Amino acid sequence: MSTLIDLRAKVDDYLAERHRLGFELRNMALILASFASYVEHIGHQGPLTTDVMADWARQDNALNHTLGTWARRLKALRPFTHWLRQFEPRTEVPDASIFGPVPGRVAPHIYREAEIVALLAAARGLNPQGGLRPATFETLFGLIASAGLRVSEALSLLDTDVDLADGTLMVRQTKFAKSRLLPLHPSTVKVLVGYRQLRCRQVQTIADTPFFVSTRGHRLGQPLGNRQVHRVFNELRDQLGWVDRGAHGNPRIHDLRHSFAVRRLILWHEQGIDVDQAMLTLSTYLGHAKISNTYWYLTGVPELMALAGSKFECFVEAAGADDE
């Protein structure tokens, strides 16, 4: 591309074309906008090169400074650069030789029941004692753990999405642009009822009131921020002094979702339920785009390796019986 305007125009054309095909591309739009801004900043002219792309990939805002992070950022450019070559054949397409292959998923920290209980107790102990703030974080973390929600899904809930008479949540337009209706355990419903009553005494409820709200100053009643939630969680995690059993460096909020899935699979196995038959139900409940993402737990999480091993033993025994 000869100018920045050409690049930005092509980015818009690419996204519009993909949108017409039904792709959401929220993250892709942010990535390509970031890349176009970087090209503008360095004043690059001419065809896009892998050197320019690699330099951009190293500028990740999270400051992870890892080959894996850079490889993921670079990989995100490949579909666009392939598409761009029809207009500028000299466009280079980055490959895995620059930073190596994108790392696979690594084992999460699977919370023990006692750890979840301790987390909720620590949240309940936040200041002001007995106020809306501790109730908000205790209820938020408890809901993620008991319903396997993504953090973004829990924070996006509106008050109207939470039907406590029917005991259901409507999770709308989530990661893969799909909505799903989730039944809740009666014990979870009871806690949500208490939180809603407390919140309604301090925040006026209107049509688009978020279920979880900020509780301080001019932000009172506004949507609870993702950064604030992670900051509070990290403070409580450090206070509790957990030993990380995963491969991410520290236990994360998202690991509460993983723990929900693992506990459900273990429970089904203990109850003698056919896990293969139940997998589709779990995959749908979690909002996975592909059922293979749900099967990953059987091989990617140490707590479930024994379950996978026993399934393989049954397969071998059945095959041996057929040969007799």
C-alpha positions in Angstrom: 0.0 0.0 0.0 1.4 3.4 -0.9 -0.3 5.5 1.8 -2.0 5.1 5.2 -5.3 6.1 3.7 -5.1 3.2 1.4 -4.4 0.8 4.3 -7.2 2.1 6.4 -9.6 1.9 3.5 -8.6 -1.7 2.8 -9.1 -2.5 6.5 -12.6 -1.1 6.3 -13.3 -3.0 3.1 -12.0 -6.3 4.6 -14.1 -6.0 7.7 -17.2 -5.0 5.7 -16.7 -8.1 3.5 -16.3 -10.4 6.5 -19.3 -8.9 8.2 -21.4 -9.6 5.2 -20.4 -13.2 5.6 -21.7 -13.3 9.1 -18.4 -12.8 11.1 -18.5 -10.6 14.2 -14.8 -9.6 14.2 -14.8 -7.3 17.2 -11.3 -8.3 18.2 -10.1 -8.3 14.6 -11.3 -4.8 14.1 -9.4 -3.6 17.1 -6.3 -5.5 16.0 -6.3 -4.1 12.5 -7.0 -0.6 13.7 -4.0 -0.9 16.0 -1.9 -2.1 13.2 -3.0 0.7 10.9 -2.2 3.3 13.6 1.2 1.8 14.0 1.9 2.0 10.3 0.9 5.6 10.4 3.1 6.3 13.4 6.2 5.0 11.9 5.5 6.6 8.5 5.8 3.4 6.5 5.4 3.6 2.8 5.1 0.8 0.2 4.0 -2.8 0.6 3.6 -4.2 4.0 6.6 -6.3 5.2 7.0 -8.9 7.9 9.5 -6.7 9.6 6.9 -4.0 10.1 4.3 -6.5 11.3 6.8 -8.1 13.7 7.8 -4.7 15.1 4.1 -4.0 15.7 3.5 -7.4 17.3 6.2 -6.5 19.9 4.3 -3.4 21.0 1.5 -5.3 22.9 -0.2 -3.0 25.4 -0.2 -5.7 28.1 3.6 -5.6 28.1 3.8 -9.4 28.3 7.0 -9.4 26.3 6.7 -13.1 25.4 7.2 -14.8 22.1 3.8 -16.5 22.6 2.0 -13.1 22.9 3.8 -11.8 19.9 3.0 -14.9 17.9 -0.7 -14.5 18.6 -0.7 -10.9 17.5 1.2 -11.7 14.3 -1.1 -14.6 13.5 -4.1 -12.3 13.7 -2.8 -10.3 10.7 -2.5 -13.3 8.4 -6.1 -13.5 7.1 -6.0 -9.8 6.3 -2.6 -9.9 4.6 -3.7 -12.9 2.5 -6.7 -10.9 1.4 -4.7 -7.8 0.8 -2.4 -9.5 -1.7 -5.1 -9.5 -4.4 -4.7 -5.7 -4.4 -1.0 -5.4 -3.6 0.8 -8.7 -4.6 4.0 -7.6 -2.9 2.3 -7.7 0.5 4.2 -10.2 2.8 2.3 -12.8 4.9 3.9 -13.5 8.3 4.4 -17.1 9.3 5.4 -19.0 12.4 9.2 -18.7 11.6 9.3 -15.2 13.2 8.2 -15.9 16.8 7.5 -19.6 16.6 4.1 -21.3 16.7 1.3 -19.9 18.8 1.3 -21.7 22.1 -1.5 -24.1 22.8 -3.9 -23.8 25.8 -2.3 -24.4 29.1 -3.8 -25.9 32.3 -5.8 -23.5 34.4 -5.9 -23.3 38.2 -8.9 -25.5 39.2 -10.2 -24.1 42.5 -11.0 -26.4 45.3 -14.3 -25.9 47.1 -12.5 -24.5 50.2 -10.7 -21.9 48.0 -14.0 -20.6 46.5 -15.5 -20.4 50.0 -12.5 -18.4 51.2 -12.7 -16.1 48.2 -16.4 -15.3 48.8 -15.7 -14.8 52.5 -12.8 -12.4 51.7 -15.1 -10.5 49.3 -17.7 -10.3 52.0 -15.1 -8.7 54.3 -14.5 -5.8 52.0 -15.3 -2.3 53.1 -17.8 -0.9 53.9 -18.8 -3.9 56.0 -22.4 -4.9 55.2 -22.6 -2.5 52.3 -23.3 -2.9 48.6 -19.6 -3.1 47.6 -18.8 -6.3 49.4 -22.1 -7.8 48.4 -21.4 -7.0 44.7 -18.1 -8.7 44.6 -19.2 -11.7 46.6 -22.2 -12.2 44.4 -20.3 -11.6 41.2 -17.5 -14.1 42.0 -20.0 -16.6 43.3 -22.2 -16.4 40.2 -19.1 -16.9 37.9 -18.2 -20.0 39.9 -21.7 -21.5 40.1 -22.8 -20.8 36.5 -19.5 -20.9 34.6 -19.9 -17.4 33.1 -17.2 -15.5 31.4 -16.3 -12.3 33.3 -17.5 -10.2 30.5 -20.8 -12.1 30.4 -21.5 -11.5 34.1 -20.6 -7.8 33.9 -22.8 -7.3 30.8 -25.9 -8.7 32.5 -28.8 -6.2 32.8 -31.3 -6.4 35.6 -33.9 -7.5 33.1 -31.7 -10.5 32.0 -31.9 -12.0 35.5 -35.3 -13.8 35.9 -35.2 -14.9 39.5 -38.9 -16.1 39.4 -38.0 -18.7 36.8 -34.4 -19.0 38.1 -32.7 -18.2 34.7 -30.2 -15.9 33.2 -30.3 -14.6 29.7 -26.7 -14.2 28.4 -27.0 -12.0 25.3 -24.7 -11.7 22.3 -21.7 -13.2 23.9 -18.2 -14.1 22.6 -19.5 -15.8 19.5 -22.5 -13.5 18.9 -25.0 -16.0 20.4 -27.4 -15.7 23.2 -28.3 -18.5 25.6 -30.7 -19.0 28.5 -29.1 -20.6 31.6 -31.0 -22.3 34.4 -29.6 -21.6 37.9 -29.4 -23.7 41.0 -31.9 -22.7 43.7 -29.0 -21.8 46.1 -27.6 -19.4 43.5 -31.1 -17.8 42.9 -31.4 -17.2 46.7 -28.2 -15.3 46.8 -29.1 -13.2 43.7 -32.4 -12.3 45.2 -30.7 -11.0 48.3 -28.2 -9.0 46.2 -30.9 -7.5 44.1 -32.9 -6.4 47.2 -29.8 -4.7 48.6 -28.9 -3.0 45.4 -32.4 -1.7 44.8 -32.3 0.0 48.2 -29.3 2.1 47.0 -29.7 2.3 43.2 -32.8 3.3 41.2 -33.6 0.5 38.7 -34.4 1.6 35.2 -34.8 -0.4 31.9 -31.1 -0.7 31.3 -29.8 -0.9 34.8 -26.8 -3.4 35.0 -27.3 -6.2 37.4 -23.8 -5.6 38.9 -23.1 -2.0 39.6 -20.3 0.2 40.7 -20.9 1.4 44.3 -18.8 4.5 44.8 -19.0 8.2 44.1 -20.3 9.4 40.7 -20.0 5.9 39.4 -22.8 4.6 41.7 -25.3 2.6 39.7 -23.1 2.5 36.6 -21.8 -0.7 35.0 -19.1 -2.4 37.1 -15.8 -2.1 35.2 -13.7 -5.0 34.2 -10.4 -3.4 35.3 -11.9 -2.7 38.8 -13.1 -6.3 39.1 -9.7 -7.7 38.3 -8.0 -5.3 40.6 -10.2 -6.3 43.6 -9.8 -10.0 42.7 -6.0 -9.7 42.6 -6.0 -8.0 46.0 -8.1 -10.8 47.5 -6.0 -13.5 45.8 -2.8 -12.1 47.2 -4.4 -11.8 50.6 -5.5 -15.4 50.5 -2.0 -16.6 49.5 -3.1 -19.4 47.1 -0.5 -21.6 45.6 -0.9 -21.7 41.8 -1.7 -25.2 40.4 -2.1 -24.0 36.8 0.3 -22.7 34.2 -0.7 -19.1 34.0 1.5 -17.9 36.8 -1.4 -17.0 39.2 -5.0 -18.1 39.7 -7.3 -16.0 37.6 -11.0 -15.0 37.7 -11.5 -16.9 34.5 -10.3 -20.1 36.3 -13.6 -20.0 38.2 -15.3 -20.8 34.9 -12.9 -23.6 34.2 -13.5 -25.0 37.7 -17.2 -25.0 37.1 -16.7 -27.1 33.9 -14.3 -29.5 35.6 -16.5 -30.0 38.6 -19.5 -30.8 36.4 -17.6 -33.4 34.4 -16.2 -35.0 37.5 -19.7 -35.1 39.1 -21.2 -36.7 35.9 -18.4 -39.3 35.9 -19.1 -40.1 39.6 -22.8 -40.4 38.9 -22.2 -42.8 36.1 -23.6 -40.4 33.4 -22.3 -41.0 29.9 -19.9 -38.0 29.6 -19.9 -38.1 25.8 -23.6 -37.9 25.7 -23.7 -35.0 28.2 -20.8 -33.0 26.5 -23.1 -31.2 24.1 -25.2 -30.0 27.1 -22.1 -28.6 28.8 -20.8 -27.1 25.6 -24.1 -25.3 25.0 -24.3 -24.1 28.6 -20.8 -22.7 28.5 -21.4 -21.0 25.2 -18.5 -22.8 23.4 -18.4 -22.3 19.6 -17.1 -25.8 19.1 -17.6 -28.9 21.2 -13.9 -29.6 20.8 -13.3 -26.7 23.1 -15.3 -28.5 25.8 -13.5 -31.9 25.2 -10.2 -30.0 25.8 -10.9 -30.3 29.5 -10.5 -34.0 29.4 -7.0 -33.8 28.1 -5.8 -30.4 29.1 -6.7 -30.4 32.8 -4.8 -32.6 35.2 -7.8 -33.1 37.4 -9.6 -34.8 34.5 -6.7 -36.9 33.1 -7.7 -39.8 35.2 -11.2 -39.6 33.8 -9.9 -39.6 30.3 -7.6 -42.6 31.2 -10.5 -44.6 32.5 -12.5 -43.9 29.4 -9.6 -45.2 27.3 -9.3 -48.3 29.4 -13.0 -49.0 28.9 -12.5 -48.5 25.1 -9.5 -51.0 25.1 -11.4 -53.6 27.2 -14.4 -53.3 24.8 -12.2 -53.7 21.8 -10.5 -56.7 23.4 -13.9 -58.3 24.1 -14.9 -57.9 20.4 -11.7 -59.6 19.3 -12.3 -62.7 21.5 
